[in-house]
Amino acid sequence: MNRILIVEDEPDIAMALRDDLEADGYSVEVVTDGDTAVSRGRETGWDLILLDVMLPRRDGYDVCRDLRRARVTTPVIMLTARAQEAEKILGLELGADDYVTKPFSPRELRARVKAVLRRTTPPASDVYAFDGIEVDFARAEVRREGTAIEVTPIEFRLLATFIRRRGRVLTREQLLDEAWERGVHVTDRAVDAHIVNLRRKIELDPGAPRHIVSVRGIGYRFDG
């Protein structure tokens, strides 16, 4: 479970961020001022810091600068109502990994969080095997008993998402966030259609799937 430190002094925003990210499976802690952010941010074990710019005691730019000077390499996404290009560039030059301007949609923020974590978190293993199937993440390849199975890029990203979060129920919206490019409009039916095709390729009996299981009224779960 990825651990995220939220640095946000507006209670409503902090609560909304925490609830949304916890619902998506992250472990979250909230702090509300720059001094505490530097102290907690220096501790090990964080996978990501969501850092508001406008903070009491010390602003987000100072926090980011101090963390990087202390050789803290935890990825940082800065959150701010400031939309000027110069301020965005400043945050990136100080060591932020991404920059999100308020107001933002929960789905956009989740996508940014996942993108940063994908770039900075090495896979536990290059190959995951189940029921005669091998998923090779380094080669973006799926094999059955050593023979390659032809899958589309979206099907591979769906399968990789299921494997990374195996055992957890994923909604269609969560799968959209992971498998499709940002800005592409896709309906829930398209998600279902791709999963049907994926089942045909990896399930021994696609009509009674053992691995990509439907959870009525919610979404899908991968049992591997």
C-alpha positions as CSV (number, residue, x, y, z in Angstrom):
1,M,0.0,0.0,0.0
2,N,1.5,3.3,-1.1
3,R,1.8,6.0,1.7
4,I,0.9,9.6,0.8
5,L,1.6,12.7,2.9
6,I,-0.9,15.5,2.2
7,V,0.2,19.0,3.1
8,E,-2.9,21.2,3.0
9,D,-4.2,23.8,5.5
10,E,-7.8,24.1,4.2
11,P,-9.8,21.5,6.1
12,D,-12.4,20.8,3.5
13,I,-9.9,20.3,0.7
14,A,-7.6,18.1,3.0
15,M,-10.6,15.9,4.0
16,A,-11.7,15.5,0.4
17,L,-8.2,14.6,-0.8
18,R,-7.8,12.1,2.1
19,D,-11.1,10.4,1.6
20,D,-10.7,10.1,-2.2
21,L,-7.2,8.7,-2.0
22,E,-8.0,6.3,0.9
23,A,-11.0,5.0,-1.2
24,D,-8.5,4.4,-4.0
25,G,-6.4,2.2,-1.7
26,Y,-3.7,4.6,-0.4
27,S,-2.5,5.1,3.2
28,V,-2.8,8.8,3.8
29,E,-1.7,11.3,6.5
30,V,-2.5,15.0,6.6
31,V,-0.4,17.9,8.0
32,T,-1.4,21.5,7.8
33,D,1.7,23.8,8.0
34,G,5.1,24.1,6.3
35,D,7.2,23.4,9.4
36,T,5.4,20.1,10.1
37,A,5.6,19.2,6.4
38,V,9.4,19.5,6.4
39,S,9.7,17.5,9.7
40,R,7.3,14.7,8.5
41,G,8.5,14.8,4.9
42,R,12.1,14.0,6.0
43,E,11.0,10.7,7.6
44,T,11.3,7.6,5.5
45,G,8.5,5.5,4.2
46,W,6.5,8.0,2.1
47,D,5.8,7.2,-1.5
48,L,4.4,10.6,-2.5
49,I,3.9,14.1,-1.0
50,L,0.9,16.3,-2.2
51,L,2.1,19.8,-1.3
52,D,-0.1,22.9,-1.3
53,V,1.8,26.1,-2.1
54,M,-0.1,28.5,0.2
55,L,0.7,27.3,3.8
56,P,1.1,28.9,7.2
57,R,4.7,29.3,8.6
58,R,6.5,28.2,5.5
59,D,5.1,28.1,1.9
60,G,5.2,25.0,-0.3
61,Y,8.1,26.3,-2.3
62,D,10.2,26.6,0.8
63,V,9.1,23.1,1.9
64,C,10.1,21.6,-1.4
65,R,13.4,23.4,-1.4
66,D,14.2,22.3,2.2
67,L,13.3,18.7,1.5
68,R,15.5,18.5,-1.6
69,R,18.4,20.2,0.2
70,A,18.0,17.4,2.9
71,R,18.4,14.9,0.0
72,V,14.7,13.7,0.4
73,T,13.9,12.0,-3.0
74,T,10.2,11.4,-2.3
75,P,8.1,12.5,-5.3
76,V,6.3,15.8,-4.8
77,I,3.1,17.0,-6.6
78,M,2.5,20.7,-5.9
79,L,-1.1,21.9,-5.5
80,T,-1.9,25.6,-6.0
81,A,-4.5,28.1,-7.2
82,R,-1.7,30.0,-8.9
83,A,-1.8,29.4,-12.6
84,Q,1.1,31.6,-13.8
85,E,3.7,29.8,-15.8
86,A,6.6,31.3,-13.9
87,E,5.3,29.9,-10.6
88,K,4.8,26.4,-12.1
89,I,8.4,26.6,-13.4
90,L,9.7,27.6,-10.0
91,G,8.1,24.6,-8.3
92,L,9.5,22.2,-10.9
93,E,13.0,23.8,-10.6
94,L,12.9,23.4,-6.9
95,G,12.4,19.7,-7.3
96,A,8.6,19.0,-7.7
97,D,7.7,16.1,-9.9
98,D,4.4,17.5,-11.1
99,Y,2.1,20.6,-10.6
100,V,-1.7,20.6,-10.4
101,T,-3.7,23.8,-10.5
102,K,-6.8,24.3,-8.4
103,P,-9.6,23.6,-9.0
104,F,-8.9,20.1,-10.2
105,S,-11.2,17.1,-10.6
106,P,-10.6,14.1,-8.3
107,R,-10.1,11.9,-11.4
108,E,-7.4,14.2,-12.8
109,L,-5.5,14.2,-9.5
110,R,-5.7,10.4,-9.2
111,A,-4.3,10.1,-12.7
112,R,-1.4,12.4,-11.8
113,V,-0.7,10.5,-8.6
114,K,-0.7,7.2,-10.4
115,A,1.5,8.5,-13.2
116,V,4.1,9.8,-10.7
117,L,4.1,6.6,-8.7
118,R,4.5,4.5,-11.9
119,R,7.5,6.5,-12.9
120,T,9.1,6.3,-9.5
121,T,8.1,2.9,-8.1
122,P,10.0,-0.1,-9.6
123,P,8.0,-3.2,-10.2
124,A,8.3,-5.9,-7.6
125,S,9.1,-8.4,-10.4
126,D,9.4,-8.2,-14.2
127,V,7.3,-11.3,-14.7
128,Y,4.1,-12.3,-12.9
129,A,2.8,-15.9,-13.5
130,F,-0.6,-17.5,-12.9
131,D,-2.4,-20.5,-14.2
132,G,0.0,-21.1,-17.1
133,I,0.1,-17.4,-18.0
134,E,3.2,-15.2,-17.8
135,V,2.9,-11.4,-17.8
136,D,6.2,-9.9,-18.7
137,F,6.2,-6.2,-17.7
138,A,9.6,-5.4,-19.1
139,R,8.7,-6.7,-22.6
140,A,4.9,-5.7,-22.3
141,E,4.2,-9.3,-23.3
142,V,1.7,-12.0,-22.3
143,R,2.6,-15.7,-22.8
144,R,0.8,-19.0,-22.3
145,E,3.2,-21.9,-21.7
146,G,6.0,-19.9,-23.3
147,T,4.0,-18.9,-26.4
148,A,3.1,-15.2,-26.9
149,I,-0.5,-14.2,-26.8
150,E,-1.5,-11.2,-28.9
151,V,-2.9,-8.5,-26.7
152,T,-3.6,-4.8,-27.4
153,P,-1.9,-2.0,-25.5
154,I,-5.1,-1.3,-23.6
155,E,-5.6,-5.0,-22.8
156,F,-2.0,-5.2,-21.4
157,R,-2.5,-2.1,-19.3
158,L,-5.8,-3.5,-17.9
159,L,-4.1,-6.8,-17.1
160,A,-1.2,-5.0,-15.5
161,T,-3.6,-2.9,-13.4
162,F,-5.4,-6.0,-12.2
163,I,-2.1,-7.7,-11.2
164,R,-0.8,-4.7,-9.4
165,R,-4.0,-4.5,-7.4
166,R,-5.0,-8.1,-7.3
167,G,-7.6,-9.1,-4.7
168,R,-9.1,-5.6,-4.7
169,V,-12.4,-4.6,-6.3
170,L,-11.8,-2.0,-9.0
171,T,-14.5,0.2,-10.4
172,R,-14.8,0.9,-14.1
173,E,-13.7,4.5,-13.4
174,Q,-10.5,3.3,-11.7
175,L,-9.8,1.1,-14.7
176,L,-10.4,4.0,-17.1
177,D,-7.9,6.1,-15.1
178,E,-5.2,3.4,-15.4
179,A,-5.6,2.0,-18.9
180,W,-6.7,4.8,-21.2
181,E,-4.9,8.0,-22.2
182,R,-5.9,11.2,-20.5
183,G,-8.5,13.2,-22.4
184,V,-9.9,10.2,-24.2
185,H,-13.7,9.7,-23.8
186,V,-14.6,6.1,-23.1
187,T,-17.8,4.6,-21.9
188,D,-18.3,1.9,-19.3
189,R,-19.4,-0.4,-22.0
190,A,-16.0,0.0,-23.7
191,V,-14.3,-1.2,-20.5
192,D,-16.6,-4.2,-20.3
193,A,-15.9,-5.0,-24.0
194,H,-12.1,-5.0,-23.5
195,I,-12.4,-7.2,-20.4
196,V,-14.5,-9.7,-22.4
197,N,-11.7,-9.8,-25.0
198,L,-9.0,-10.1,-22.4
199,R,-10.9,-13.0,-20.7
200,R,-11.0,-14.8,-24.0
201,K,-7.2,-14.6,-24.2
202,I,-6.2,-15.6,-20.6
203,E,-9.0,-17.5,-19.1
204,L,-9.3,-21.3,-19.6
205,D,-13.1,-20.9,-19.6
206,P,-14.0,-17.3,-20.5
207,G,-17.7,-18.1,-19.8
208,A,-16.8,-18.9,-16.2
209,P,-13.7,-16.7,-15.5
210,R,-11.5,-17.7,-12.5
211,H,-9.2,-14.6,-12.6
212,I,-11.0,-11.5,-13.8
213,V,-14.1,-11.8,-11.7
214,S,-17.2,-9.6,-12.0
215,V,-18.4,-8.0,-8.8
216,R,-22.0,-7.2,-9.3
217,G,-22.9,-3.5,-9.1
218,I,-19.3,-2.4,-8.5
219,G,-16.7,-3.6,-11.1
220,Y,-14.1,-6.3,-11.3
221,R,-11.6,-8.1,-9.1
222,F,-8.5,-10.1,-10.2
223,D,-7.8,-13.4,-8.4
224,G,-4.5,-14.7,-9.4
